[in-house]
């Protein structure tokens, strides 16, 4: 018996950060839900255009296979693995479907061949799974924990971030001796990976949670407040302040980062503030770029969801959600609760959501225009080369597919073809 992770239609709620990766590959703290599974999933079901890049991320998994055994237990990719007990589920020898309380959202299931085929068709097409069409016993829960830990909106990542980081850091082991000149405040764990280095003058504040600094990472004289997880090969510049955040593998970080996820291979090397935000992979944040994360009235922040619809996040501190490959110019200022599309380029004051593959310059008197696909690919290839990585054919094709998929979004928001000019 094996585990198969699947995407449900809530991937749309997580746009644009879900446009370039399956939902089970989105970091929730320092790890994705795929990485959190103690029993490694063997099968992954995702949207068809993401199949090849997902296979590259997970070479040991079968992605969108043509056939799946009826012994497989299907788990929603947005359900925290801690919410299920694989051993107990594997002991159920009949078909079943567990749905979230008060909804018809599929969480965990064991299905017959026809229902498996239906599930695969829905997932690969990115469509909603109609629970009524599954001819199985349907349960709202087996035990209370089975319907907890499901993510529904991108701001859920920010809501659970501190607890996620605290748990993830607590499991890390120390492999490198910390210098005596580094000041530690508090009693929680401080762990360093192999060949990690922390400069004299750094303050590690672990009163509210532990700190992990991964293999080969370098932290210049800075202030780090836990719970914080700094992944391998990351470089933290001098006088940086990081609080309750995840810094991804091979990132360059400066300025101030608070309560945020900054994904792998991203640059934020200069002054500026990122707060209560999610930053994707391969993002370049210009000097003095700042995200707002609090309204002047201290009220709850609303975010767009669907066509011209706003949803109350229930939280009074939310920054912005940057997809992969975003670039910001110097001095860019971004209002709270913005969705910043894949590979978009930002200038000036950003008060609206920005569609993917657009150059945004409304506030500086420029017309918003569409990036050219050749330029998008060439720029990304150059950025990867700077980190000694090579763009694969699958990644390039994913960019091309996504450019076509998001064309209507650009048209609907007034983005046109043309040359960006001031």
N, C-alpha and C positions, 0 to 999 in steps of 0.2 A: 504494500500500500504506500502511496506517495502523496505529497502535497502539491497542488497546483494553485498558484496565485493568479487572480484574474482582476481586471479593471472593470468597474461598473461605470455607469454614465456620469457619475459625479466628477469624473476627470474634467468635465466642462466647467464645473464650479472652480476648479483650480487653475483655469487658464489665467495668464499665459505660461505659468511655470510648468504646467503639465503638457505643453505642446511639443516639447523636445524629449520627453522621457515619460515612461510609464509611471503611474501613481505610486507603485510599490518601490520606485527608485528615487522618490523625492525624500530628501533628508528631513527627518523629524528629530531635531537636535543634531547629534553627531552621526547618526545612523539612519538609513532608510528602513522601512518595515521589512524589506527583503533581508537586510543584514541582521535584523533583530530575531529572525526565526532561528531557534535552536536546532531544529531539524530542517536542514537546507531544502527549500523547494526544488523539485526536479522539473516542473513544467511551469511555463509562464505564458499567460494569455494577455495580449495587448492589441491596440489598434494596428491595423495591417501596415500602415506606413512607418510604424516604429519597430516592426519586427526585426529588421536587420541590425539596427543600432542596439536594440535590446539584446540580441544574440551576441553582439560584440561585448557588451557589458557583462554578460553571463555565459561564458563559453561552455560551462558545464551543465547548462539547462537546455531543455527543449522548448523552443519558442514557437507558439502557434502550430503545434504538430498536427498532422493530418488525422491522426487517431489517438484517442486517450482511453485508457483502461477504466472500466466501471469501478475498480477498486480505489480510484483517486478521490481524495478529499479536496474540494475546491474551497479556497479561502479568499475573501475579498482583500485586495491589495491595500486598502485603506483601513483595515482592521488591525489593531496592534496585536502582535503575536501573543502577548501576555494575556490576552482576553480569551484564549482558547487553550484547551488541553489536548494536544494531538493524541496522546495515548488513549484517552477516554473516547475521543471521536473515532479512532481507528477500531475500537472494539464494537462499534455499532455496525452490524452486518446487513443493514437494509438501507434503502435510499431515504434521504431526508433533506430538509432545507430549513436552516435557521435564519430568521429575518430579524431586523432591528425592531425593537419595541415601538409601537405606534406608527410603523411605516411598513412598506412592502419592499424594503431594500434587502437584497440577499447578502448574508454575511458568510455563512459556511454551508456547504452542501455535499452530499454524495448522490450521484445521479445515474440514471440508466443511459443507454447509448443515445436515444433520441433527445433526451434533455441535454446531454453533453453537447450534441451537435447544435442545438438551439442556443445554448450558452456561448459556444464558440462564435457562432454567427453574429450574435449581438455584440460581443466584445470586439471582434476584429473590425466591425463596422462602426464602433463607438456609440452604439445605440443602447437605450434603456432595456434592462432585463425585466420582462413582465413575469412576476412571480406566479401569477394565475396560470400561466402556460406550462409551468413545471408540474408534472404529474407525480408528485411525491408528498409524503407527510410533511406538513409545514408547522414549524414551532416558532413561537416568538422568542423563546429562550429555553435552554436546558438548565442553566444556573445563571444567576444574575450577572456574573462576570462575562458570560458569553456575548452579551449585547453591549458591553462597555468598550471604550477604546476605539470607536469608529470615528474617523475624520470625515467631515462633511463639507467644510469650507476652508479656504487657505488660512484664515486667521486662527483656525484651530491649532495650527502649527505653533503660532506665537503664544497661544494660551497655555499649551502644554510644554513649552520650550524649557523652562527652568527645571521642572520636575524631570523631564527627559534627560537633560544634561547632567543633573545631579546623579541619576541612576547610572548613566553611561560612564561617567568619570569614576564612579566608585568601584567599578570592576577592573580598572586599569592597574597595571603593575609598574613599579618603579625600576628602571634599568640603568639610570645614570645618576651619579651623585650631584646634588645641587650645591653650588658654592656657598660657603658660610656667609658671604657678604650680601646675599640676596635676602631681603626682609620678608618674613612670613608672619601674617596676622591671622589668628584663628587656629582651629584644631582639626579641620577637615583635611582630606588627603591632598598631597601634592605629589604627582607622579611624572617622571620624565622618561620618554622613550630613549632607545639607544642613540647615542651621539647628539642628543638634544642639548642646546646651550642657552643659558640665561645669563645675561650680562649683569655685572655689578651695578647696583643702584635700582634694580627692579624691585617692586613691591608686589607680593602675591598675597591677596586678601582672600582667605578661605573661611571667613566667619560664617558665610551663608551657603557654602558649597565648595567642593573640591576643584582642583585645577589639574588638567592633564596637558602636557606638551609633548607632541609626538616625535618619532624618530627623525633626526636630522633637522628639526625645526630650530630656528634661532630667534631669540627674543632680546632686543636691545633694551636699554634702561627704560622701563615702562611701568604702568600700573595695570595689573590683571586682577579682576574680581570674579570669584567663583559663584556658581558653577560655570566653568568655561573649559572648552575642549579645543585645543589648537592642534590641528592634524600635522602629519609628517611633512617635512620640507617647507613648511610655512616660514615666512620671514616677517617678524613684527618690528617695525621701524621705531626709532628713538622717540620717547615721550608719547607713545600711544596709550590710550585708555581703552581697555576691553572689559566689558561687564556682562556676565551671564549670556555668553554667546558661543557659537560654533564657528571656528575659522577653518576652512577647508584645506585639503592637501595642496601644497605648492602655491599658496596665496601670498600676496604681498600686502601688508596691512599697515596703515598709518592713521593718525587722527583719532577719532572716537567712534567706537562701535558698542552699542548697548542693546542687549536682549534681541539679538539677530542671528540669522543663519547666513553665512557667506560661503558659498559652495566652491568646489575645487577649481584651481587655476584662475582665480579672479584677482584683479588688481584693485586695491584701494590704498594706494601707497602714500597719500598726501592728507593734509588737514581737511576736515569736514566731518559731518556727523551722520551716521547711519543708525537709526533706532527703531526697534520693534518691526523689523523688516526681514524679508527673505530675498537674498541676492543669488541669482543662478550661477552657472558655470561660465567661464570665459567672458566675464564682464569686466569692463575697464571703467573705473569711476574716476573722473577728473578731479583735480585739486579744488577744494572748497565745495564740492557737491554735498548737499545737505538734504536729508529727508525730515519732514515734519512728522511727528507721531502723537501730537496732542492738540486738541482744539482750544481756542481761547476761552471757551465757555466750560471747558472740562467735561463736556457731554460725550456720549457714545459716538464713535465714528461709524459712518455709513459707507458701504462700498457697493459698486455696481455689480449686478448679477443678472445676466440675461439682457434682453433688449430694453434699454432705458429704465431699468428697474434698480432701485437702491435697497439694500438690506442693512438693517441695524446689526452691527457686529456684536453688540452687547459688551464691547470693550472700549474704554476711553483712551487707550494707548495702542494705536496701530500705525505703522509706517507704510511702506509700499512693497509691492511684490514684483521683482525684476526677473524676467525670463532670461534664458541663456543669451550670451553674446551681445548684451546691451552695452552701449558706449555713452558716457555723459561728458559734456565739455566742462571747462573750468567754470566754477561759480553756478552750477546748475542747482536750482531749488525746487524741491518736489513736495507738493501738498500731501497730506496724509491720505491713506486709503487708495492710492493709485495702483493700477495694473499697467506694467510697462512691458510691452510686447517684445518678442524675440528679435534680436539684432537691431532694435531701434536705436536711433541716435538722438540724444536730448540736448537742447540748448535753452538757456534762460530759465524762466519760471514755468513749471509744469503743473497745471491746475486740473487737467483732464487725464483720463486714461489714454495711453498711447498704443495704437495698433502695431502689430509686428511688421518689421521691415520698412519702417517709416522714419524719415528725418523730421523731427518735431522742433519748430522754431517760432511758434505763434507769438510768444511774448516779446520776441526781439524783432518783430516786423517781417518775418520771413514766412513764405508759404510752405506748408507741410507737404513734403513730396515723398514719393516711393523710391526706395533704394533699388539700384539695378542688381539683378541676381548675380552677374559676373563679379561685381564689386563686393557683394556680400561674401561670396565664397573665397575670393582672393584675400580679403581682409582677415577672414577667419583662418585661412591657411597660414598667413604671415604670423598671426598671434600664436598659433600652435607651434610653428617653427621656433619661435622665441623660447618655448618651453621644451624644445627637443621632442616634439610630438608631430606625427604626420596625419593629415586628414585622410580618413579611409573613404573608399568609394561609397560605402553605406551611409556615412555621415553626410557626405556631399549630396547624395540622393535624397536624404531626409530633408535637408535644407531646401532643395528644389521642390519637393512634394509639399512642404509646409508653406513655401512661398505661394504656390497655387491655391492651397487650401484656405489661406488667410486673405486672399485678394478681395473678397467681398467686404471684409471688415475694414480694409483701407478705403474702399470706395464709399462705404456707408458713412465714414467719419470725415470725408472730404479730402483724403489724401490722393494726390494726383501724380501722374508721371511728369517728370521735368527735372530741371537743374536746381539744386538748393543754392540760394543766393541771398546775401544780406543787402 
